[in-house]
Amino acid sequence: MPRDFPAHVRDVYRIDLSGRYLGEPIPHPIGKGSGQLSLNVGQLETDAEAGLAFVVLKTVIAQDAAGAQSMAAWAIHETKMKVERRGAGWTVTWKGRGWDRSFDDYLALVRAGRDIREAGRLLTVPSVKYHLPRLDEPFRDDEYAFTTRALASAWGASPLLLEKDFSPTLAGDALADEKQQILRWLREVPQRIRAHADVRLAMKLMNARFDDDFQREMMDVAEGADALVCFNRLFDAERGVAYGGPDLSQRNLRVLDSYRPLPSLTVPYRRLSGTGNIHSGRLIVEYALRGCSSVQLHTFFQLPLEEYPATDGSRTQRALHALVFDPRDGLIAVLLEREAAGALERHGGELHFLDLLPNAHRPR
Ligand SMILES: Cc1cc2nc3c(=O)[nH]c(=O)nc-3n(C[C@H](O)[C@H](O)[C@H](O)COP(=O)(O)O)c2cc1C
């Protein structure tokens, strides 16, 4: 498994795997979603070594200058994770929530990520959960101000690339019982953040406990974001836990599918990043066909080792190997399959991953 596998794939198969995440060109579309696999520098080093395209750091809970966190209920400590089968797929059962160490520790991780990024080894992006008020309450701007400025300074370049997390546990919380309340957050949060730094913002939308129409409405209302991550895990109200697996990708792809015929002018296709039950190149292609120019995985980087065909390398490497090179469901195989079926054409002698996206050849 060559670290620079995109160059290898280009040489051998004449396939250009380039993707895009939050407006940044990336050598291939596969990144790591925010969570327990991006908590420390060791994990970032391993991912840089494996040749991952980008990593979103664990979500930190915003605070003001005095350290007060209105969303403190999300900064709880829980380490135990259980990787379990769910239907034909996998889910990770975990009762934890956001970053549970100090904000200074988080800034140190962002700075370490900056060094790795500046060395051209891996794009790392912080993730935040900011204050979300009830309809009759104002936003706590002091938390937005302090957290955004500190992250911008640790990030060390302009613009700051940032994800705002609306998590599944939030979807399961009484705070998210009301549609109007959620829509207000999605409408107003971008400007609240942008007031304090030059930010390129991705909003990671939760799967709200409402129907597909509302999920699409959330996408439309979030037009102040530069990119949308679609969509975080489902919430099991009975067990009080978030879950993934086949139900998650089915719902996500179904919503994106119905969104496709009605593209919003303000959220062009190039600005979506897919997440949810991605465990093969074939699934990456399904998300790409619905407008996702990158994908963010978590569960597939956590499987028992015997689930990966590779017998050597870090979990990240073994996962990338399967996603790209699997002879039946890997990215290369599926792109060649589409070419053979007349669904994808070569340009300049090459197949391009980004050509999978709807309207790929419309001027942009
Ligand atoms: C244990 C665990 C912790 C997670 N923590 C976060 C988080 O802090 N912030 C966030 O935005 N997403 C979080 N996620 C969501 C993942 O980044 C990802 O979007 C989601 O799990 C769907 O992808 P998957 O099916 O590949 O796991 C977490 C997921 C898991 C399994």
PDBQT file of the ligand as one rigid body, heavy atoms in Angstrom, charges set to zero:
ROOT
HETATM    1  C1  LIG A 401     -17.814   6.996  19.026  1.00  0.00    +0.000 C 
HETATM    2  C2  LIG A 401     -18.205   8.101  18.098  1.00  0.00    +0.000 A 
HETATM    3  C3  LIG A 401     -17.986   9.422  18.483  1.00  0.00    +0.000 A 
HETATM    4  C4  LIG A 401     -18.336  10.470  17.631  1.00  0.00    +0.000 A 
HETATM    5  N1  LIG A 401     -18.109  11.744  18.026  1.00  0.00    +0.000 NA
HETATM    6  C5  LIG A 401     -18.420  12.784  17.191  1.00  0.00    +0.000 A 
HETATM    7  C6  LIG A 401     -18.155  14.127  17.553  1.00  0.00    +0.000 A 
HETATM    8  O1  LIG A 401     -17.627  14.419  18.617  1.00  0.00    +0.000 OA
HETATM    9  N2  LIG A 401     -18.492  15.100  16.673  1.00  0.00    +0.000 N 
HETATM   10  C7  LIG A 401     -19.070  14.837  15.451  1.00  0.00    +0.000 A 
HETATM   11  O2  LIG A 401     -19.336  15.764  14.692  1.00  0.00    +0.000 OA
HETATM   12  N3  LIG A 401     -19.318  13.572  15.080  1.00  0.00    +0.000 NA
HETATM   13  C8  LIG A 401     -19.026  12.545  15.911  1.00  0.00    +0.000 A 
HETATM   14  N4  LIG A 401     -19.273  11.248  15.522  1.00  0.00    +0.000 N 
HETATM   15  C9  LIG A 401     -19.890  11.002  14.201  1.00  0.00    +0.000 C 
HETATM   16  C10 LIG A 401     -18.885  10.545  13.160  1.00  0.00    +0.000 C 
HETATM   17  O3  LIG A 401     -17.938  11.545  12.856  1.00  0.00    +0.000 OA
HETATM   18  C11 LIG A 401     -19.583  10.134  11.844  1.00  0.00    +0.000 C 
HETATM   19  O4  LIG A 401     -20.095  11.267  11.188  1.00  0.00    +0.000 OA
HETATM   20  C12 LIG A 401     -20.724   9.163  12.064  1.00  0.00    +0.000 C 
HETATM   21  O5  LIG A 401     -20.359   8.156  12.982  1.00  0.00    +0.000 OA
HETATM   22  C13 LIG A 401     -21.182   8.498  10.764  1.00  0.00    +0.000 C 
HETATM   23  O6  LIG A 401     -20.121   7.849  10.116  1.00  0.00    +0.000 OA
HETATM   24  P1  LIG A 401     -19.824   6.267  10.279  1.00  0.00    +0.000 P 
HETATM   25  O7  LIG A 401     -21.067   5.533   9.940  1.00  0.00    +0.000 OA
HETATM   26  O8  LIG A 401     -18.704   6.031   9.327  1.00  0.00    +0.000 OA
HETATM   27  O9  LIG A 401     -19.417   6.042  11.701  1.00  0.00    +0.000 OA
HETATM   28  C14 LIG A 401     -18.928  10.192  16.375  1.00  0.00    +0.000 A 
HETATM   29  C15 LIG A 401     -19.139   8.850  15.992  1.00  0.00    +0.000 A 
HETATM   30  C16 LIG A 401     -18.783   7.817  16.833  1.00  0.00    +0.000 A 
HETATM   31  C17 LIG A 401     -19.032   6.410  16.385  1.00  0.00    +0.000 C 
ENDROOT
TORSDOF 0
